[in-house]
Amino acid sequence: MADTQTVDTVGMDGEKQPKSVRVVLLALMITMMLAMLDNMIVGTAMPTIVGELGGLEHLSWVVTAYTLATAASTPIWGKVGDMYGRKGSFMSSIVIFLVGSAMSGMAQNMGELIGFRAVQGLGAGGLMVGVMAIIGDLIPPRERGKYQGMMAGIMALAMIGGPLVGGTITDNWGWRWSFYINLPLGVVALTAISVVLHLPKKRSKTRIDYLGATLLTVGITSIVLVTTWGGTEYAWTSARIMELIGIGVGSLIGFVFWQTKATEPIVPLHIFRSLNFTLMSVIGFITGFAMFGATLFLPLYQQAVQGASATNSGLLLLPLLGAMLVTSMVAGRVTTNTGRYKIFPVAGGVLMTVGLYLLSTMDTDTTRFISGVYMAVLGLGMGCLMQITMLVAQNSVEMKDMGVASSSTTLFRTLGSSFGVAIMGALFNHRVQDVMAEKAGALGSKVTEQSAQLDAASLAKLPAAAREAYQHAVSAGTHSAFVLGAAVAVIVMVASVFVKEVPLKGAGPKPDGATDETAPTAPLAEAI
């Protein structure tokens, strides 16, 4: 019934339909750019923001508030879209994001900025979920690969260009425009979605599962705070961290129990009965773990050890992100043309593991060319995984669960990135401090007592002996972080072996030995 409504409402005459879809996809790409670009731009502007607003001690909360709100709201946006209609929930998330952006740009002190960033994060939680779920509604899985590959390309471009754009905006227009720049782009996307996207409106008589939403929000918030504060604001064994772990674990256990009782659960547990969906959740988590850990420590290594300029920090990752961009596009095209996709998680797991291991072998003598080759290997692996995980996850559920499938996959990747940055960061900091104490004695310990990560200005002020010791320490720290990453990436290699190549709907003949699972043919199969 719902499928028929979607076809009738979305369907236009044969000539106009492809054009309207292209306009919608352009709007979705702009929205994806907003979601990915924001943190990259704001990160570059943060020193200037702190210089004007003060509140250095609260600096981390500018990022943490946004991350917490995004992670906590992601599954709720997915469920709201399933229950009440994708278009309305997606447009609402854009509006909230834009309101948060405007308010952040007008902030007069650090407290206001933190609060407005939380508002912005609430909207951001619905952006990526909405993009992926709408693609899932409009485009059959067989065709979906190439479009999700394009979205992965947008992510890579945002990560490359974000720091450069942020630096340019801050230097020429002021830091407030790092938030205001979202407004014209968001209005364009909002207008295009409003005018061109036609999806059926839904009215659910079932109320939102508020208890489940509360338990999940408390659980996710506690986990993100543990990974953010652990080893930095508080010791890992401190009472505060133990309390947060207890609250988080208790809330998540309560959430899982309640989802078996709720009439309309936020995350219906039956979606995890699909082996493919469960495997994609695991693979997505590990991909987030490795990707964000790598993008954190590679610029540190290249600036501290190889003497690269911090100004061009986005360009330092070009081999990694360029390889990821190309591979994502190729994987999407191949999946569209052949209907086969298992090769990509398998190859991605192998390449990601090998790439992380190669990066762990870098030392103070490694050239930029060699490190670029190692980054490209990792990028090839992540490119095989980034959007295939979403495609397979969506193909493993019924259309009515498209939103929660998209939001759950996004959430697992977000949590993986939080764990990756926290755990690899703790290992890196510990190793750097140990090597500095070993090679530079009391001076080394004093240099890194506040933080194991020094900016370019602090590094330039060090005596030659301490600077050389720090280079060895950073090399040792990145070695430990990437060894851990490689060990964790082995899980992807193992998990991908068990992926079943279920036919993508709209794919025509089944691959040999394949069986059907519940995943409806999406509308517009003939139009794209």
Beta strands, then each sheet from edge to edge (+ up, - down):
end
